[in-house]
Amino acid sequence: MVEGNGKKIQEGKVDEKRRMAIKIAGLAALLSTIDFAVFDKEEFKKMLKKVGLDDILNVAEAREGLGHYEERAKKKEEELKNLCMAAADKICSEKGFASADCLLAKKKCSKITVKATPPDPNKRYAMALDLDKCIGCRRCEYACVMENNTLRNAGMDWIHIYEMDREGLSDLEGARDDYTVAPKKGKVYVPVACMHCENPPCTMVCPVKATWKEKDGIVVVDYDKCIGCKYCVVACPYGARRFNLFPPKLDPLDLNPNMHILGNIPRPVHVVEKCTWCVQRTRDGGVPACVEACPVGARVFGDLKDPNSPIRRVIEEYGVFVLKPEAGTNPRFFYFFSGAKTPRKEGGGK
């Protein structure tokens, strides 16, 4: 079922100033050699639901944050600095106190900052992804791991990208996220992460109120309150939550020192974690790392309450869709089709 209509705006160009340099010569050369098949969008849309601007701006009530985090953030910052310096001293003793690794480790440890920036009630964030542009390169996934101090090689990635056949699309059943080469002929790529739903079932089932939706629309987790029961993992229709089976590993060389107490601090063992739309960035006026890292500009992030924001321009110009509408979660992660020109289908015309 398709509902709602996206309204046309006069100059509907998405502002991409915050993107990384996407006109990389190497990537351009790669794209020029790939022969994409145009997938059947109408078939694909059967697994999506189109939503209108009025529905999107009709937001559900959010809970206030539980408790005051400023003092906890300061204590966590001091704790992490001490742990980091101990790890840095080990690196320095092994590689030499004048080595580049030693100097970098010490520098990162000294820059550790744990913030407790509260939500701005005048903002309501959302993200959209252009399925006509995504090439499945996983750069967004890699950037997310580095930005959010996620354990490497532990299956804890917050973004999963599914590869699907371009023909006969109906749902994500049978889609694979373990592909090793992309983009490929006859395939389409669908990134999935936390949808930051207006009606998040994960928050409803938490028995200790360790997860909730804040005033700016970001669904957060308090790692100190989480008891690891995994009710939220089961409740999420999108498989977006990860249960951490590993103790935190503080590697100064891989560390992102810019942290938030409800975001990318190293997580303890046996708690649940997930995408926070890089709360340590977005509440300081930035964009999530995945948006910045996308080499083809497929991701758009912004404030739904700002009529001039990139996300509003996408909604009004192209119209947007949500995944698994039958779950009643009202996601604030949207998919859209920009109509970007793709190379001709193999064996077909231009």
VEXTIMI-73873 format. One record per residue (C-alpha): residue in three letters; y, z, x. Coordinates in Angstrom, 1 decimal. Layout:
! VEXTIMI-73873
<pt vexpa="Ala" c2="Y" c3="Z" c1="X"/>
...
//
This chain:
! VEXTIMI-73873
<pt vexpa="Met" c2="0.0" c3="0.0" c1="0.0"/>
<pt vexpa="Val" c2="3.4" c3="-0.9" c1="1.3"/>
<pt vexpa="Glu" c2="6.4" c3="1.1" c1="0.2"/>
<pt vexpa="Gly" c2="10.1" c3="1.1" c1="1.0"/>
<pt vexpa="Asn" c2="12.2" c3="-1.6" c1="2.6"/>
<pt vexpa="Gly" c2="14.0" c3="-1.6" c1="6.0"/>
<pt vexpa="Lys" c2="17.7" c3="-2.5" c1="5.6"/>
<pt vexpa="Lys" c2="19.2" c3="-5.1" c1="7.8"/>
<pt vexpa="Ile" c2="22.2" c3="-4.0" c1="10.0"/>
<pt vexpa="Gln" c2="24.7" c3="-6.3" c1="11.6"/>
<pt vexpa="Glu" c2="24.1" c3="-5.8" c1="15.2"/>
<pt vexpa="Gly" c2="20.6" c3="-4.4" c1="15.3"/>
<pt vexpa="Lys" c2="20.1" c3="-4.4" c1="19.0"/>
<pt vexpa="Val" c2="18.2" c3="-1.3" c1="20.3"/>
<pt vexpa="Asp" c2="20.2" c3="0.5" c1="23.0"/>
<pt vexpa="Glu" c2="18.0" c3="0.6" c1="26.1"/>
<pt vexpa="Lys" c2="20.3" c3="2.1" c1="28.6"/>
<pt vexpa="Arg" c2="18.0" c3="5.0" c1="29.2"/>
<pt vexpa="Arg" c2="15.0" c3="2.8" c1="30.0"/>
<pt vexpa="Met" c2="13.9" c3="2.4" c1="33.6"/>
<pt vexpa="Ala" c2="14.5" c3="-0.9" c1="35.2"/>
<pt vexpa="Ile" c2="12.1" c3="-3.1" c1="33.2"/>
<pt vexpa="Lys" c2="12.9" c3="-6.4" c1="34.7"/>
<pt vexpa="Ile" c2="10.6" c3="-5.9" c1="37.6"/>
<pt vexpa="Ala" c2="9.8" c3="-9.1" c1="39.4"/>
<pt vexpa="Gly" c2="6.1" c3="-8.2" c1="39.8"/>
<pt vexpa="Leu" c2="5.7" c3="-7.3" c1="36.2"/>
<pt vexpa="Ala" c2="7.4" c3="-10.5" c1="35.1"/>
<pt vexpa="Ala" c2="5.0" c3="-12.4" c1="37.3"/>
<pt vexpa="Leu" c2="2.1" c3="-10.6" c1="35.7"/>
<pt vexpa="Leu" c2="3.3" c3="-11.2" c1="32.2"/>
<pt vexpa="Ser" c2="3.8" c3="-14.9" c1="32.9"/>
<pt vexpa="Thr" c2="0.1" c3="-15.2" c1="33.8"/>
<pt vexpa="Ile" c2="-1.2" c3="-13.4" c1="30.7"/>
<pt vexpa="Asp" c2="-2.1" c3="-15.5" c1="27.7"/>
<pt vexpa="Phe" c2="-1.8" c3="-13.3" c1="24.6"/>
<pt vexpa="Ala" c2="-3.4" c3="-14.0" c1="21.3"/>
<pt vexpa="Val" c2="-1.2" c3="-13.4" c1="18.3"/>
<pt vexpa="Phe" c2="-2.9" c3="-10.8" c1="16.2"/>
<pt vexpa="Asp" c2="-3.2" c3="-10.7" c1="12.5"/>
<pt vexpa="Lys" c2="-0.4" c3="-8.2" c1="11.6"/>
<pt vexpa="Glu" c2="-1.1" c3="-8.3" c1="7.9"/>
<pt vexpa="Glu" c2="-4.7" c3="-7.1" c1="8.5"/>
<pt vexpa="Phe" c2="-3.4" c3="-4.5" c1="10.9"/>
<pt vexpa="Lys" c2="-0.9" c3="-3.2" c1="8.4"/>
<pt vexpa="Lys" c2="-3.7" c3="-2.2" c1="6.1"/>
<pt vexpa="Met" c2="-4.2" c3="0.9" c1="8.3"/>
<pt vexpa="Leu" c2="-0.5" c3="1.7" c1="8.2"/>
<pt vexpa="Lys" c2="2.0" c3="2.5" c1="5.5"/>
<pt vexpa="Lys" c2="5.6" c3="1.3" c1="5.4"/>
<pt vexpa="Val" c2="8.2" c3="4.0" c1="4.9"/>
<pt vexpa="Gly" c2="11.8" c3="3.6" c1="3.9"/>
<pt vexpa="Leu" c2="14.9" c3="5.3" c1="5.3"/>
<pt vexpa="Asp" c2="15.3" c3="7.5" c1="2.3"/>
<pt vexpa="Asp" c2="11.8" c3="8.9" c1="2.7"/>
<pt vexpa="Ile" c2="12.3" c3="9.5" c1="6.4"/>
<pt vexpa="Leu" c2="15.6" c3="11.4" c1="6.0"/>
<pt vexpa="Asn" c2="14.1" c3="13.6" c1="3.3"/>
<pt vexpa="Val" c2="12.9" c3="16.3" c1="5.8"/>
<pt vexpa="Ala" c2="10.8" c3="19.3" c1="5.2"/>
<pt vexpa="Glu" c2="12.0" c3="22.8" c1="5.9"/>
<pt vexpa="Ala" c2="11.4" c3="24.0" c1="9.5"/>
<pt vexpa="Arg" c2="10.7" c3="27.5" c1="10.6"/>
<pt vexpa="Glu" c2="12.9" c3="29.4" c1="12.9"/>
<pt vexpa="Gly" c2="11.5" c3="30.0" c1="16.4"/>
<pt vexpa="Leu" c2="9.5" c3="33.2" c1="16.6"/>
<pt vexpa="Gly" c2="11.3" c3="35.7" c1="18.9"/>
<pt vexpa="His" c2="13.8" c3="35.3" c1="21.7"/>
<pt vexpa="Tyr" c2="12.7" c3="33.3" c1="24.7"/>
<pt vexpa="Glu" c2="15.5" c3="33.7" c1="27.2"/>
<pt vexpa="Glu" c2="14.1" c3="36.8" c1="28.8"/>
<pt vexpa="Arg" c2="10.6" c3="35.4" c1="28.8"/>
<pt vexpa="Ala" c2="11.8" c3="32.2" c1="30.4"/>
<pt vexpa="Lys" c2="13.5" c3="34.1" c1="33.3"/>
<pt vexpa="Lys" c2="10.4" c3="36.1" c1="34.0"/>
<pt vexpa="Lys" c2="8.2" c3="33.0" c1="33.9"/>
<pt vexpa="Glu" c2="10.6" c3="31.3" c1="36.3"/>
<pt vexpa="Glu" c2="10.4" c3="34.1" c1="38.8"/>
<pt vexpa="Glu" c2="6.6" c3="34.2" c1="38.5"/>
<pt vexpa="Leu" c2="6.2" c3="30.4" c1="39.0"/>
<pt vexpa="Lys" c2="8.6" c3="30.4" c1="42.0"/>
<pt vexpa="Asn" c2="6.5" c3="33.1" c1="43.7"/>
<pt vexpa="Leu" c2="3.3" c3="31.3" c1="43.0"/>
<pt vexpa="Cys" c2="4.8" c3="28.0" c1="44.1"/>
<pt vexpa="Met" c2="6.1" c3="29.4" c1="47.4"/>
<pt vexpa="Ala" c2="2.7" c3="30.9" c1="48.2"/>
<pt vexpa="Ala" c2="1.1" c3="27.5" c1="47.7"/>
<pt vexpa="Ala" c2="3.9" c3="25.9" c1="49.7"/>
<pt vexpa="Asp" c2="3.3" c3="28.3" c1="52.6"/>
<pt vexpa="Lys" c2="-0.3" c3="27.2" c1="52.6"/>
<pt vexpa="Ile" c2="0.7" c3="23.6" c1="52.8"/>
<pt vexpa="Cys" c2="3.2" c3="24.4" c1="55.6"/>
<pt vexpa="Ser" c2="0.6" c3="26.3" c1="57.6"/>
<pt vexpa="Glu" c2="-1.9" c3="23.4" c1="57.4"/>
<pt vexpa="Lys" c2="0.5" c3="20.5" c1="57.9"/>
<pt vexpa="Gly" c2="3.3" c3="22.1" c1="60.0"/>
<pt vexpa="Phe" c2="6.5" c3="23.7" c1="58.9"/>
<pt vexpa="Ala" c2="8.5" c3="20.6" c1="59.9"/>
<pt vexpa="Ser" c2="6.3" c3="18.2" c1="58.0"/>
<pt vexpa="Ala" c2="7.6" c3="16.1" c1="55.1"/>
<pt vexpa="Asp" c2="5.0" c3="17.7" c1="52.7"/>
<pt vexpa="Cys" c2="6.1" c3="21.2" c1="53.8"/>
<pt vexpa="Leu" c2="9.8" c3="20.5" c1="53.3"/>
<pt vexpa="Leu" c2="9.2" c3="18.8" c1="49.9"/>
<pt vexpa="Ala" c2="7.0" c3="21.6" c1="48.7"/>
<pt vexpa="Lys" c2="9.6" c3="24.2" c1="49.6"/>
<pt vexpa="Lys" c2="12.4" c3="22.2" c1="48.0"/>
<pt vexpa="Lys" c2="10.5" c3="21.8" c1="44.7"/>
<pt vexpa="Cys" c2="9.6" c3="25.4" c1="44.5"/>
<pt vexpa="Ser" c2="13.3" c3="26.4" c1="45.0"/>
<pt vexpa="Lys" c2="14.3" c3="24.1" c1="42.2"/>
<pt vexpa="Ile" c2="12.0" c3="25.6" c1="39.6"/>
<pt vexpa="Thr" c2="13.9" c3="26.3" c1="36.4"/>
<pt vexpa="Val" c2="12.3" c3="27.5" c1="33.2"/>
<pt vexpa="Lys" c2="14.7" c3="27.0" c1="30.2"/>
<pt vexpa="Ala" c2="14.7" c3="28.4" c1="26.7"/>
<pt vexpa="Thr" c2="17.0" c3="25.8" c1="25.2"/>
<pt vexpa="Pro" c2="16.9" c3="26.3" c1="21.4"/>
<pt vexpa="Pro" c2="16.8" c3="23.4" c1="18.9"/>
<pt vexpa="Asp" c2="20.0" c3="21.9" c1="17.6"/>
<pt vexpa="Pro" c2="19.8" c3="22.1" c1="13.8"/>
<pt vexpa="Asn" c2="22.2" c3="19.1" c1="13.6"/>
<pt vexpa="Lys" c2="19.6" c3="16.9" c1="15.2"/>
<pt vexpa="Arg" c2="16.2" c3="15.6" c1="13.9"/>
<pt vexpa="Tyr" c2="14.3" c3="13.6" c1="16.5"/>
<pt vexpa="Ala" c2="11.9" c3="10.7" c1="15.9"/>
<pt vexpa="Met" c2="10.1" c3="8.0" c1="18.0"/>
<pt vexpa="Ala" c2="9.0" c3="4.5" c1="17.2"/>
<pt vexpa="Leu" c2="6.8" c3="2.1" c1="19.1"/>
<pt vexpa="Asp" c2="6.9" c3="-1.7" c1="19.0"/>
<pt vexpa="Leu" c2="3.4" c3="-3.0" c1="18.6"/>
<pt vexpa="Asp" c2="4.6" c3="-6.5" c1="19.4"/>
<pt vexpa="Lys" c2="5.6" c3="-5.3" c1="22.9"/>
<pt vexpa="Cys" c2="3.1" c3="-2.8" c1="24.1"/>
<pt vexpa="Ile" c2="0.8" c3="-4.2" c1="26.8"/>
<pt vexpa="Gly" c2="-1.5" c3="-1.2" c1="27.2"/>
<pt vexpa="Cys" c2="-0.4" c3="-0.6" c1="30.9"/>
<pt vexpa="Arg" c2="-0.6" c3="3.2" c1="30.5"/>
<pt vexpa="Arg" c2="2.7" c3="3.8" c1="32.4"/>
<pt vexpa="Cys" c2="3.8" c3="6.0" c1="29.5"/>
<pt vexpa="Glu" c2="0.7" c3="8.0" c1="29.9"/>
<pt vexpa="Tyr" c2="1.1" c3="8.4" c1="33.6"/>
<pt vexpa="Ala" c2="4.7" c3="9.4" c1="33.3"/>
<pt vexpa="Cys" c2="3.8" c3="12.0" c1="30.7"/>
<pt vexpa="Val" c2="1.3" c3="13.6" c1="33.0"/>
<pt vexpa="Met" c2="3.8" c3="13.8" c1="35.9"/>
<pt vexpa="Glu" c2="6.6" c3="15.0" c1="33.7"/>
<pt vexpa="Asn" c2="4.7" c3="17.7" c1="31.9"/>
<pt vexpa="Asn" c2="2.7" c3="19.3" c1="34.7"/>
<pt vexpa="Thr" c2="-0.6" c3="18.2" c1="33.1"/>
<pt vexpa="Leu" c2="-3.8" c3="18.7" c1="35.1"/>
<pt vexpa="Arg" c2="-4.9" c3="15.5" c1="36.8"/>
<pt vexpa="Asn" c2="-8.3" c3="14.1" c1="36.1"/>
<pt vexpa="Ala" c2="-9.2" c3="16.7" c1="33.5"/>
<pt vexpa="Gly" c2="-8.9" c3="14.6" c1="30.3"/>
<pt vexpa="Met" c2="-5.8" c3="16.5" c1="29.3"/>
<pt vexpa="Asp" c2="-3.5" c3="13.5" c1="28.8"/>
<pt vexpa="Trp" c2="-1.2" c3="14.0" c1="25.8"/>
<pt vexpa="Ile" c2="-1.0" c3="10.2" c1="25.2"/>
<pt vexpa="His" c2="-4.0" c3="8.1" c1="24.4"/>
<pt vexpa="Ile" c2="-3.8" c3="4.3" c1="24.2"/>
<pt vexpa="Tyr" c2="-6.4" c3="2.5" c1="22.1"/>
<pt vexpa="Glu" c2="-7.5" c3="-1.0" c1="22.8"/>
<pt vexpa="Met" c2="-8.5" c3="-3.0" c1="19.6"/>
<pt vexpa="Asp" c2="-9.6" c3="-6.5" c1="18.8"/>
<pt vexpa="Arg" c2="-6.7" c3="-8.5" c1="17.6"/>
<pt vexpa="Glu" c2="-8.8" c3="-10.0" c1="14.8"/>
<pt vexpa="Gly" c2="-10.5" c3="-8.0" c1="12.1"/>
<pt vexpa="Leu" c2="-8.2" c3="-4.9" c1="12.6"/>
<pt vexpa="Ser" c2="-8.6" c3="-2.2" c1="9.9"/>
<pt vexpa="Asp" c2="-8.6" c3="1.2" c1="11.5"/>
<pt vexpa="Leu" c2="-9.0" c3="3.0" c1="14.8"/>
<pt vexpa="Glu" c2="-12.7" c3="3.5" c1="14.4"/>
<pt vexpa="Gly" c2="-14.4" c3="1.8" c1="17.2"/>
<pt vexpa="Ala" c2="-11.2" c3="1.5" c1="19.3"/>
<pt vexpa="Arg" c2="-11.6" c3="2.4" c1="22.9"/>
<pt vexpa="Asp" c2="-9.3" c3="4.3" c1="25.2"/>
<pt vexpa="Asp" c2="-11.4" c3="3.9" c1="28.4"/>
<pt vexpa="Tyr" c2="-10.4" c3="0.4" c1="29.2"/>
<pt vexpa="Thr" c2="-9.6" c3="-0.3" c1="32.9"/>
<pt vexpa="Val" c2="-7.7" c3="-3.6" c1="32.8"/>
<pt vexpa="Ala" c2="-4.7" c3="-4.5" c1="30.5"/>
<pt vexpa="Pro" c2="-3.4" c3="-6.5" c1="28.9"/>
<pt vexpa="Lys" c2="-6.4" c3="-8.7" c1="28.0"/>
<pt vexpa="Lys" c2="-6.8" c3="-11.7" c1="25.8"/>
<pt vexpa="Gly" c2="-7.7" c3="-11.0" c1="22.2"/>
<pt vexpa="Lys" c2="-6.6" c3="-7.3" c1="22.4"/>
<pt vexpa="Val" c2="-3.8" c3="-5.2" c1="20.9"/>
<pt vexpa="Tyr" c2="-2.9" c3="-1.7" c1="22.2"/>
<pt vexpa="Val" c2="-2.0" c3="1.3" c1="20.0"/>
<pt vexpa="Pro" c2="-0.7" c3="4.4" c1="21.7"/>
<pt vexpa="Val" c2="-1.3" c3="7.7" c1="19.8"/>
<pt vexpa="Ala" c2="0.1" c3="11.1" c1="20.5"/>
<pt vexpa="Cys" c2="1.5" c3="14.1" c1="18.6"/>
<pt vexpa="Met" c2="3.3" c3="12.7" c1="15.6"/>
<pt vexpa="His" c2="5.6" c3="15.7" c1="15.1"/>
<pt vexpa="Cys" c2="4.9" c3="15.5" c1="11.4"/>
<pt vexpa="Glu" c2="7.2" c3="16.8" c1="8.7"/>
<pt vexpa="Asn" c2="4.1" c3="18.5" c1="7.2"/>
<pt vexpa="Pro" c2="2.0" c3="19.4" c1="10.2"/>
<pt vexpa="Pro" c2="-1.4" c3="20.7" c1="9.2"/>
<pt vexpa="Cys" c2="-1.9" c3="22.1" c1="12.7"/>
<pt vexpa="Thr" c2="0.8" c3="24.7" c1="12.1"/>
<pt vexpa="Met" c2="-0.5" c3="25.7" c1="8.7"/>
<pt vexpa="Val" c2="-4.0" c3="26.7" c1="10.0"/>
<pt vexpa="Cys" c2="-2.9" c3="28.7" c1="13.0"/>
<pt vexpa="Pro" c2="-3.9" c3="32.3" c1="12.3"/>
<pt vexpa="Val" c2="-1.5" c3="33.8" c1="14.8"/>
<pt vexpa="Lys" c2="1.6" c3="31.6" c1="14.2"/>
<pt vexpa="Ala" c2="1.5" c3="30.3" c1="17.7"/>
<pt vexpa="Thr" c2="2.6" c3="26.8" c1="16.7"/>
<pt vexpa="Trp" c2="5.4" c3="25.7" c1="14.4"/>
<pt vexpa="Lys" c2="7.9" c3="23.0" c1="13.8"/>
<pt vexpa="Glu" c2="11.5" c3="23.7" c1="15.0"/>
<pt vexpa="Lys" c2="14.8" c3="22.7" c1="13.4"/>
<pt vexpa="Asp" c2="15.1" c3="19.5" c1="15.5"/>
<pt vexpa="Gly" c2="11.6" c3="18.3" c1="14.3"/>
<pt vexpa="Ile" c2="9.7" c3="19.1" c1="17.5"/>
<pt vexpa="Val" c2="6.4" c3="20.9" c1="16.9"/>
<pt vexpa="Val" c2="5.9" c3="23.4" c1="19.7"/>
<pt vexpa="Val" c2="3.2" c3="25.8" c1="21.0"/>
<pt vexpa="Asp" c2="3.8" c3="29.3" c1="22.3"/>
<pt vexpa="Tyr" c2="1.1" c3="29.5" c1="25.0"/>
<pt vexpa="Asp" c2="1.4" c3="33.3" c1="25.2"/>
<pt vexpa="Lys" c2="0.5" c3="33.7" c1="21.5"/>
<pt vexpa="Cys" c2="-2.2" c3="31.0" c1="21.4"/>
<pt vexpa="Ile" c2="-5.7" c3="32.5" c1="21.2"/>
<pt vexpa="Gly" c2="-7.6" c3="29.3" c1="21.7"/>
<pt vexpa="Cys" c2="-9.4" c3="29.3" c1="18.3"/>
<pt vexpa="Lys" c2="-8.9" c3="25.5" c1="18.1"/>
<pt vexpa="Tyr" c2="-8.2" c3="25.5" c1="14.3"/>
<pt vexpa="Cys" c2="-5.2" c3="23.3" c1="15.0"/>
<pt vexpa="Val" c2="-7.3" c3="20.9" c1="17.1"/>
<pt vexpa="Val" c2="-9.6" c3="20.4" c1="14.1"/>
<pt vexpa="Ala" c2="-6.7" c3="20.1" c1="11.6"/>
<pt vexpa="Cys" c2="-4.8" c3="17.4" c1="13.4"/>
<pt vexpa="Pro" c2="-5.7" c3="14.0" c1="11.9"/>
<pt vexpa="Tyr" c2="-4.6" c3="12.2" c1="15.1"/>
<pt vexpa="Gly" c2="-6.6" c3="14.0" c1="17.7"/>
<pt vexpa="Ala" c2="-3.3" c3="14.8" c1="19.5"/>
<pt vexpa="Arg" c2="-4.1" c3="18.4" c1="20.7"/>
<pt vexpa="Arg" c2="-5.9" c3="19.3" c1="23.9"/>
<pt vexpa="Phe" c2="-7.8" c3="22.5" c1="24.5"/>
<pt vexpa="Asn" c2="-7.4" c3="23.5" c1="28.1"/>
<pt vexpa="Leu" c2="-10.6" c3="24.6" c1="29.8"/>
<pt vexpa="Phe" c2="-9.1" c3="24.9" c1="33.3"/>
<pt vexpa="Pro" c2="-6.9" c3="27.6" c1="35.0"/>
<pt vexpa="Pro" c2="-3.4" c3="26.3" c1="35.9"/>
<pt vexpa="Lys" c2="-3.2" c3="24.6" c1="39.2"/>
<pt vexpa="Leu" c2="0.2" c3="24.8" c1="40.8"/>
<pt vexpa="Asp" c2="0.6" c3="22.0" c1="43.4"/>
<pt vexpa="Pro" c2="4.1" c3="22.0" c1="44.7"/>
<pt vexpa="Leu" c2="3.8" c3="18.4" c1="45.7"/>
<pt vexpa="Asp" c2="3.0" c3="17.3" c1="42.2"/>
<pt vexpa="Leu" c2="5.2" c3="19.8" c1="40.4"/>
<pt vexpa="Asn" c2="8.0" c3="18.9" c1="38.0"/>
<pt vexpa="Pro" c2="10.4" c3="21.9" c1="38.5"/>
<pt vexpa="Asn" c2="12.4" c3="21.1" c1="35.4"/>
<pt vexpa="Met" c2="10.5" c3="23.2" c1="32.7"/>
<pt vexpa="His" c2="10.8" c3="24.7" c1="29.2"/>
<pt vexpa="Ile" c2="9.1" c3="27.9" c1="28.1"/>
<pt vexpa="Leu" c2="7.7" c3="26.0" c1="25.0"/>
<pt vexpa="Gly" c2="7.0" c3="22.8" c1="26.9"/>
<pt vexpa="Asn" c2="5.8" c3="21.8" c1="30.3"/>
<pt vexpa="Ile" c2="5.3" c3="25.1" c1="32.1"/>
<pt vexpa="Pro" c2="1.8" c3="25.2" c1="33.7"/>
<pt vexpa="Arg" c2="-0.5" c3="26.2" c1="30.8"/>
<pt vexpa="Pro" c2="-3.0" c3="29.1" c1="31.1"/>
<pt vexpa="Val" c2="-6.7" c3="28.6" c1="30.5"/>
<pt vexpa="His" c2="-8.1" c3="28.5" c1="27.0"/>
<pt vexpa="Val" c2="-4.9" c3="27.5" c1="25.1"/>
<pt vexpa="Val" c2="-4.0" c3="24.4" c1="23.2"/>
<pt vexpa="Glu" c2="-1.4" c3="22.0" c1="24.4"/>
<pt vexpa="Lys" c2="0.2" c3="18.7" c1="23.3"/>
<pt vexpa="Cys" c2="3.2" c3="16.4" c1="23.5"/>
<pt vexpa="Thr" c2="6.5" c3="18.1" c1="22.9"/>
<pt vexpa="Trp" c2="8.7" c3="15.0" c1="23.2"/>
<pt vexpa="Cys" c2="9.6" c3="16.4" c1="26.6"/>
<pt vexpa="Val" c2="11.6" c3="19.3" c1="25.1"/>
<pt vexpa="Gln" c2="12.9" c3="20.1" c1="28.6"/>
<pt vexpa="Arg" c2="14.6" c3="16.7" c1="28.6"/>
<pt vexpa="Thr" c2="15.5" c3="15.9" c1="25.0"/>
<pt vexpa="Arg" c2="17.3" c3="19.2" c1="24.3"/>
<pt vexpa="Asp" c2="19.5" c3="18.4" c1="27.3"/>
<pt vexpa="Gly" c2="20.4" c3="15.0" c1="25.9"/>
<pt vexpa="Gly" c2="17.7" c3="12.9" c1="27.6"/>
<pt vexpa="Val" c2="14.8" c3="10.9" c1="26.4"/>
<pt vexpa="Pro" c2="11.0" c3="11.6" c1="26.8"/>
<pt vexpa="Ala" c2="9.5" c3="10.4" c1="30.0"/>
<pt vexpa="Cys" c2="7.3" c3="7.9" c1="28.2"/>
<pt vexpa="Val" c2="10.3" c3="6.1" c1="26.7"/>
<pt vexpa="Glu" c2="12.0" c3="6.0" c1="30.1"/>
<pt vexpa="Ala" c2="8.8" c3="4.7" c1="31.9"/>
<pt vexpa="Cys" c2="7.8" c3="1.9" c1="29.5"/>
<pt vexpa="Pro" c2="8.2" c3="-1.3" c1="31.5"/>
<pt vexpa="Val" c2="8.6" c3="-3.5" c1="28.4"/>
<pt vexpa="Gly" c2="10.9" c3="-1.3" c1="26.3"/>
<pt vexpa="Ala" c2="8.3" c3="-0.7" c1="23.6"/>
<pt vexpa="Arg" c2="9.3" c3="2.9" c1="22.8"/>
<pt vexpa="Val" c2="12.5" c3="4.0" c1="21.1"/>
<pt vexpa="Phe" c2="13.6" c3="7.6" c1="20.6"/>
<pt vexpa="Gly" c2="16.6" c3="9.1" c1="18.9"/>
<pt vexpa="Asp" c2="18.2" c3="11.4" c1="16.3"/>
<pt vexpa="Leu" c2="17.5" c3="10.5" c1="12.7"/>
<pt vexpa="Lys" c2="20.7" c3="12.1" c1="11.6"/>
<pt vexpa="Asp" c2="22.8" c3="9.9" c1="13.8"/>
<pt vexpa="Pro" c2="23.4" c3="6.5" c1="12.0"/>
<pt vexpa="Asn" c2="24.2" c3="4.9" c1="15.4"/>
<pt vexpa="Ser" c2="21.1" c3="6.1" c1="17.2"/>
<pt vexpa="Pro" c2="18.4" c3="3.7" c1="18.5"/>
<pt vexpa="Ile" c2="15.8" c3="5.1" c1="16.1"/>
<pt vexpa="Arg" c2="18.0" c3="4.5" c1="13.1"/>
<pt vexpa="Arg" c2="18.7" c3="0.9" c1="14.2"/>
<pt vexpa="Val" c2="15.0" c3="0.2" c1="14.5"/>
<pt vexpa="Ile" c2="14.2" c3="1.7" c1="11.0"/>
<pt vexpa="Glu" c2="17.0" c3="-0.2" c1="9.4"/>
<pt vexpa="Glu" c2="16.5" c3="-3.6" c1="11.1"/>
<pt vexpa="Tyr" c2="12.7" c3="-3.9" c1="11.3"/>
<pt vexpa="Gly" c2="11.3" c3="-1.3" c1="8.9"/>
<pt vexpa="Val" c2="8.7" c3="1.2" c1="10.2"/>
<pt vexpa="Phe" c2="5.1" c3="2.2" c1="9.5"/>
<pt vexpa="Val" c2="3.1" c3="5.4" c1="9.8"/>
<pt vexpa="Leu" c2="-0.5" c3="5.9" c1="10.8"/>
<pt vexpa="Lys" c2="-3.0" c3="7.6" c1="8.4"/>
<pt vexpa="Pro" c2="-0.6" c3="8.0" c1="5.5"/>
<pt vexpa="Glu" c2="-3.5" c3="9.4" c1="3.4"/>
<pt vexpa="Ala" c2="-3.3" c3="12.6" c1="5.4"/>
<pt vexpa="Gly" c2="0.1" c3="13.4" c1="3.8"/>
<pt vexpa="Thr" c2="1.6" c3="14.6" c1="7.1"/>
<pt vexpa="Asn" c2="4.7" c3="12.4" c1="7.0"/>
<pt vexpa="Pro" c2="4.8" c3="11.6" c1="10.8"/>
<pt vexpa="Arg" c2="8.0" c3="11.2" c1="12.7"/>
<pt vexpa="Phe" c2="6.2" c3="8.9" c1="15.1"/>
<pt vexpa="Phe" c2="6.6" c3="5.3" c1="13.7"/>
<pt vexpa="Tyr" c2="5.2" c3="1.9" c1="14.5"/>
<pt vexpa="Phe" c2="7.1" c3="-1.3" c1="14.0"/>
<pt vexpa="Phe" c2="7.0" c3="-5.1" c1="14.7"/>
<pt vexpa="Ser" c2="10.0" c3="-6.5" c1="16.4"/>
<pt vexpa="Gly" c2="8.7" c3="-10.1" c1="16.2"/>
<pt vexpa="Ala" c2="8.9" c3="-10.3" c1="20.0"/>
<pt vexpa="Lys" c2="7.8" c3="-13.7" c1="21.2"/>
<pt vexpa="Thr" c2="4.4" c3="-13.7" c1="22.8"/>
<pt vexpa="Pro" c2="2.7" c3="-16.5" c1="24.8"/>
<pt vexpa="Arg" c2="0.7" c3="-19.0" c1="22.9"/>
<pt vexpa="Lys" c2="-2.8" c3="-18.2" c1="21.7"/>
<pt vexpa="Glu" c2="-5.6" c3="-19.7" c1="23.8"/>
<pt vexpa="Gly" c2="-6.5" c3="-23.2" c1="22.7"/>
<pt vexpa="Gly" c2="-3.7" c3="-23.2" c1="20.2"/>
<pt vexpa="Gly" c2="-0.2" c3="-24.7" c1="20.0"/>
<pt vexpa="Lys" c2="3.0" c3="-23.2" c1="21.1"/>
//
